[in-house]
Amino acid sequence: MLVEDILSRDPLYVEDSTFLTKARQMIRDNHVRALPVVNSKGTVVGIVTNQDMLRVTSTKSNVTVSGYVVKVPTVTKQMDILDAARLMLKEKIPLLPVVASEGTPKLEGVVSLLDVFMNIDLQSAPQRPVSEIMTRKVVTTRPDDPITKIWDLMVEKDFTGLPVVKDDKLIGMITRFDMLKGTARIGKESERRPADSMQMPVEKFMSSPLYSIKPEDSVRTAIELMLKHKVGRMSVVDGEELVGIVDRSDLIKSYLGE
């Protein structure tokens, strides 16, 4: 299967002169992890990600996207989707701009890890257990932790989501999108940064219910469940004990034999 078979045509994009706050609103409102960036001539210059959005702390900032562009490889429609997936995993980026040709870097669309994930051949997915590929040292948060603590942690460690644990039991998940939307954004962006909004607890913004799998479940089962529930990560539990976490990237790497 080629990139042209799964790419998103006419994608959302921003120019490098766009205010970063506008780009953040587009990412938040459209629930995308990144946007391609073009210059005034329409040439692709890179992408801007939701990780960059977490670093912006003022709605009145006049900072433009140009200062946050991540330079990434571009791909053409004739690339195999698995090669595109390997490139995204290598570069640790959520999507790649698709251009007409290497000599004509005009934006034709985008291809993302999610696009690849949604087109995995389940019959070819490994039957190896999730325990072999999961992340075992899981960083968690409590429901009463202030949202800004987790905000700063995600910026520092490049986390995309954290399990929320209360009394040693999983009760939800907090993600970048959860923090970028709603009053979490308002609290973080407030110029006066009032104590009450800065200390709003994680439980106000976490996602629930929490979807989980068992360590002995197969990679194929994990892929099926993530597709069914439309989530990007799942906690791995043994009984009621959190023993790991697995995300789309882990599963794609396993599918690729890496």
Secondary structure by P-SEA (a helix, b strand, c coil): cccccccccccccccccccaaaaaaaaaaacccbbbbbcccccccccccaaaaaaccccccccccccbbbbbbbbcccccaaaaaaaaaaacccbbbbccccccccccccccaaaaaaacccccccccccccccccbbbbbcccccaaaaaaaaaaccccbbbbbccccccccccaaaaaccaaaaaaaccccccccccccccccccccbbbbcccccaaaaaaaaaaacccbbbbbccccccccccaaaaaaaaacc
